[in-house]
Amino acid sequence: MDESLRAQIDLYLPRLDALIRRGGQLRDPLAADPSSKPDLIANRVWQQDVGVAVNELSGGSKAHWLARAFSEAFLLRSSGGTVVQDAEPAEIVGRLVDVLKQAVASLAQLGDAPDGALTAAASVGAPAPRRFDFVHNGELRPVLEQAYADSRRALDEGHYDEALLTACGILEAIVTDALEHQGLVALDNSSRPAGNLSDWTFETRLAVAEKSGLIRGGCARLPPVARAYRKSDANSGAGNGPSEAAVISERDARVVGQVLRVVMRDLDPGR
């Protein structure tokens, strides 16, 4: 089997399994109380994560069977097949879990296919790798791709400290790359601070990038623990995550991941 395809399959299977588990934990509470605000918020976040995975696996094509199944999961049909209204939240969760299980089965089948079938299968439905082609430093791109995959995996496995710190590192790296490519002279009108870019704080780099028009206002959503991520990283022990003074919640980690994707789109409008 092609090693890159094998790596993609190995990356997505645990991610899909984690999404399935989260869906199972959401379904019963929503069935008991469909109006529960905390459960509805958690459900919305989960659906967004499912949508991201589906979009990557379908290569961004809405015509792909997985993308169609995802969209149809939100619809309630009459016995005649016409759409009558939105389905109940718990019902949608159950349908999306079924969609995820279909994706797992498809990937597992792809992994078991003979080598001759892999090329054809990959051309219509293999997971699309995350690319950082917009990054000007070519040596940095594969490092960022691996870090992005590691951050997503950590998030799905509940390692929120690792997910957030890695995502912040990626965010700082791509913004710094954009600032370096723009050149400090061109940043004069953005109220840039004195000194070398390498001496700027994380927040300063974000602020200058925003003022210079490289990115928009998505970073305003970053939680305080993300803005102080360098300190959190320095205070953490090897492999032990940030100190107790910098508690990282699931919500914090997911918000940072969302902000990262927004900034990636800002820096690469053609995505």
C-alpha positions as CSV (number, residue, x, y, z in Angstrom):
1,M,0.0,0.0,0.0
2,D,1.1,3.6,-0.7
3,E,2.6,4.9,2.5
4,S,0.9,8.3,2.3
5,L,-2.5,6.7,1.8
6,R,-1.8,4.4,4.7
7,A,-0.9,7.3,6.9
8,Q,-4.1,9.2,6.0
9,I,-6.2,6.2,6.9
10,D,-4.3,5.8,10.2
11,L,-4.9,9.5,10.9
12,Y,-8.6,9.5,10.2
13,L,-9.8,6.3,11.7
14,P,-9.1,7.3,15.4
15,R,-10.5,10.7,14.7
16,L,-13.7,9.3,13.4
17,D,-14.0,6.9,16.3
18,A,-13.6,9.8,18.7
19,L,-16.4,11.7,16.9
20,I,-18.6,8.6,17.1
21,R,-18.0,8.4,20.8
22,R,-18.8,12.1,21.4
23,G,-22.0,11.7,19.4
24,G,-23.1,8.7,21.5
25,Q,-22.6,10.8,24.6
26,L,-24.8,13.6,23.2
27,R,-27.7,11.6,21.9
28,D,-29.4,10.5,25.1
29,P,-29.3,13.9,26.9
30,L,-30.7,15.5,23.8
31,A,-33.5,12.9,23.6
32,A,-34.4,13.5,27.2
33,D,-34.4,17.3,26.9
34,P,-34.1,18.7,23.3
35,S,-34.1,22.3,24.6
36,S,-31.1,21.9,27.0
37,K,-28.9,24.8,26.1
38,P,-25.6,23.3,27.3
39,D,-26.3,20.1,25.3
40,L,-27.3,22.1,22.2
41,I,-24.1,24.1,22.4
42,A,-22.0,20.9,22.7
43,N,-24.0,19.4,19.8
44,R,-23.3,22.4,17.6
45,V,-19.6,22.2,18.3
46,W,-19.7,18.5,17.6
47,Q,-21.6,18.9,14.3
48,Q,-19.0,21.5,13.2
49,D,-16.2,19.0,13.9
50,V,-18.1,16.3,12.0
51,G,-18.5,18.7,9.1
52,V,-14.8,19.5,9.0
53,A,-13.9,15.8,8.9
54,V,-16.5,15.1,6.2
55,N,-15.3,18.0,4.1
56,E,-11.7,16.7,4.3
57,L,-12.7,13.1,3.5
58,S,-14.8,14.2,0.6
59,G,-12.1,16.4,-0.8
60,G,-14.4,19.4,-0.5
61,S,-16.8,18.1,-3.1
62,K,-20.5,18.4,-2.2
63,A,-21.3,15.8,-4.8
64,H,-19.3,13.2,-2.8
65,W,-21.5,10.5,-1.3
66,L,-20.2,11.3,2.2
67,A,-21.0,15.0,1.9
68,R,-24.5,14.2,0.6
69,A,-25.1,11.8,3.5
70,F,-24.0,14.5,5.9
71,S,-26.4,17.1,4.4
72,E,-29.3,14.6,4.3
73,A,-28.9,13.7,8.0
74,F,-30.4,17.1,8.9
75,L,-33.6,16.5,7.0
76,L,-36.9,14.9,8.1
77,R,-38.8,13.3,5.2
78,S,-42.5,12.3,4.9
79,S,-43.5,8.8,3.9
80,G,-43.7,10.2,0.3
81,G,-40.0,11.2,0.5
82,T,-40.6,15.0,0.5
83,V,-38.8,17.2,3.1
84,V,-41.3,18.4,5.7
85,Q,-39.1,19.9,8.5
86,D,-35.9,19.7,10.4
87,A,-35.4,16.5,12.4
88,E,-35.1,16.5,16.2
89,P,-31.5,17.1,17.6
90,A,-31.2,13.6,19.0
91,E,-32.3,12.1,15.7
92,I,-29.8,14.2,13.8
93,V,-27.0,13.1,16.1
94,G,-28.0,9.4,15.5
95,R,-28.0,10.0,11.7
96,L,-24.6,11.7,11.8
97,V,-23.1,8.9,13.9
98,D,-24.4,6.5,11.2
99,V,-22.7,8.6,8.5
100,L,-19.4,8.5,10.5
101,K,-19.7,4.7,10.8
102,Q,-20.1,4.5,7.0
103,A,-17.0,6.6,6.6
104,V,-15.1,4.3,9.0
105,A,-16.3,1.2,7.0
106,S,-15.2,2.9,3.8
107,L,-11.7,3.7,5.1
108,A,-11.3,0.2,6.5
109,Q,-12.3,-1.3,3.2
110,L,-9.9,1.0,1.4
111,G,-7.1,-0.1,3.8
112,D,-7.9,-3.7,3.0
113,A,-8.1,-3.3,-0.8
114,P,-5.4,-4.7,-3.0
115,D,-2.8,-2.3,-4.2
116,G,-4.3,-2.2,-7.7
117,A,-7.5,-0.8,-6.3
118,L,-6.0,1.8,-4.2
119,T,-5.3,4.4,-6.9
120,A,-8.8,4.3,-8.2
121,A,-10.3,4.5,-4.8
122,A,-8.0,7.3,-3.7
123,S,-9.0,9.3,-6.7
124,V,-12.7,9.4,-5.8
125,G,-12.6,9.5,-2.0
126,A,-9.3,9.4,-0.2
127,P,-8.9,11.9,2.7
128,A,-7.5,15.2,1.4
129,P,-4.4,16.1,3.3
130,R,-4.2,19.5,5.0
131,R,-1.9,21.7,2.9
132,F,0.0,24.8,3.9
133,D,1.0,25.8,0.4
134,F,0.3,29.4,1.2
135,V,3.3,29.4,3.6
136,H,6.2,31.1,1.9
137,N,8.9,29.1,3.8
138,G,8.9,25.8,2.0
139,E,10.8,24.0,4.8
140,L,8.1,24.9,7.3
141,R,5.2,23.4,5.3
142,P,5.7,19.7,6.1
143,V,6.3,20.6,9.8
144,L,3.0,22.5,9.9
145,E,1.1,19.8,8.2
146,Q,2.3,17.2,10.8
147,A,1.6,19.6,13.7
148,Y,-1.9,20.3,12.4
149,A,-2.6,16.5,12.2
150,D,-1.1,16.1,15.7
151,S,-3.3,18.9,17.1
152,R,-6.5,17.4,15.6
153,R,-5.7,14.0,16.9
154,A,-5.0,15.4,20.4
155,L,-8.3,17.3,20.3
156,D,-10.2,14.1,19.4
157,E,-8.5,12.1,22.1
158,G,-9.3,14.7,24.8
159,H,-5.7,16.0,25.2
160,Y,-6.9,19.6,25.2
161,D,-3.7,21.2,26.5
162,E,-1.6,19.6,23.7
163,A,-4.2,20.5,21.1
164,L,-4.4,24.1,22.1
165,L,-0.6,24.6,22.5
166,T,0.1,23.0,19.1
167,A,-2.6,25.0,17.4
168,C,-1.3,28.3,18.9
169,G,2.2,27.4,17.7
170,I,0.9,26.8,14.2
171,L,-1.0,30.1,14.3
172,E,2.0,32.0,15.4
173,A,4.2,30.3,12.7
174,I,1.9,31.1,9.8
175,V,1.3,34.7,10.9
176,T,5.1,35.2,11.4
177,D,5.7,33.8,8.0
178,A,3.2,36.2,6.4
179,L,4.8,39.2,8.3
180,E,8.3,38.2,7.2
181,H,7.2,37.9,3.6
182,Q,5.4,41.3,3.7
183,G,8.5,42.9,5.1
184,L,8.9,45.3,8.0
185,V,9.1,48.4,5.7
186,A,5.6,47.6,4.3
187,L,4.3,47.3,7.8
188,D,5.1,50.9,8.8
189,N,1.5,52.0,8.5
190,S,0.3,49.2,10.9
191,S,1.9,50.8,14.0
192,R,4.5,48.1,14.2
193,P,6.7,48.2,17.4
194,A,10.4,48.9,17.4
195,G,12.9,46.0,17.3
196,N,13.1,42.8,15.3
197,L,10.1,40.7,14.5
198,S,11.7,37.8,16.4
199,D,11.4,39.9,19.6
200,W,7.7,40.6,19.2
201,T,5.2,38.8,21.5
202,F,2.5,36.5,20.1
203,E,-0.2,39.1,20.6
204,T,1.9,41.8,18.9
205,R,2.4,39.7,15.8
206,L,-1.4,39.0,15.6
207,A,-2.2,42.7,16.1
208,V,0.3,43.9,13.5
209,A,-0.9,41.3,11.0
210,E,-4.5,42.4,11.5
211,K,-3.7,46.1,11.3
212,S,-1.7,45.5,8.1
213,G,-4.6,43.7,6.5
214,L,-2.9,40.3,6.3
215,I,-5.6,38.7,8.5
216,R,-9.1,39.9,9.6
217,G,-10.5,40.0,13.1
218,G,-10.9,36.3,13.8
219,C,-8.2,36.3,16.5
220,A,-10.5,38.4,18.8
221,R,-12.1,35.1,19.8
222,L,-8.9,33.7,21.2
223,P,-9.3,32.8,24.9
224,P,-6.8,34.3,27.4
225,V,-5.1,31.0,27.9
226,A,-4.3,30.9,24.2
227,R,-2.9,34.5,24.2
228,A,-0.6,33.4,27.0
229,Y,0.3,30.1,25.4
230,R,4.0,30.7,25.4
231,K,4.0,31.1,29.2
232,S,1.8,28.0,29.6
233,D,4.2,26.1,27.4
234,A,7.2,27.3,29.5
235,N,5.4,26.3,32.8
236,S,4.5,22.9,31.6
237,G,6.6,19.8,32.4
238,A,7.7,17.5,29.7
239,G,4.6,15.8,28.5
240,N,2.5,17.0,31.5
241,G,0.7,19.9,29.8
242,P,0.4,23.5,31.2
243,S,0.6,24.3,34.8
244,E,-2.5,24.3,37.0
245,A,-2.6,28.1,36.7
246,A,-3.4,27.7,33.0
247,V,-6.3,25.2,32.9
248,I,-7.3,24.4,29.3
249,S,-10.9,23.4,28.7
250,E,-12.3,21.6,25.7
251,R,-14.1,24.7,24.6
252,D,-10.8,26.7,24.7
253,A,-9.1,24.1,22.6
254,R,-11.9,24.0,20.0
255,V,-12.1,27.8,19.7
256,V,-8.4,28.0,19.0
257,G,-8.8,25.4,16.3
258,Q,-11.6,27.3,14.8
259,V,-9.6,30.6,14.9
260,L,-6.6,28.8,13.3
261,R,-8.8,27.7,10.4
262,V,-10.2,31.2,9.9
263,V,-6.6,32.7,9.8
264,M,-5.6,30.0,7.3
265,R,-8.4,31.1,5.1
266,D,-7.4,34.7,5.5
267,L,-3.8,34.0,4.4
268,D,-4.9,31.7,1.6
269,P,-8.2,33.1,0.2
270,G,-8.3,30.5,-2.5
271,R,-8.7,27.7,-0.1
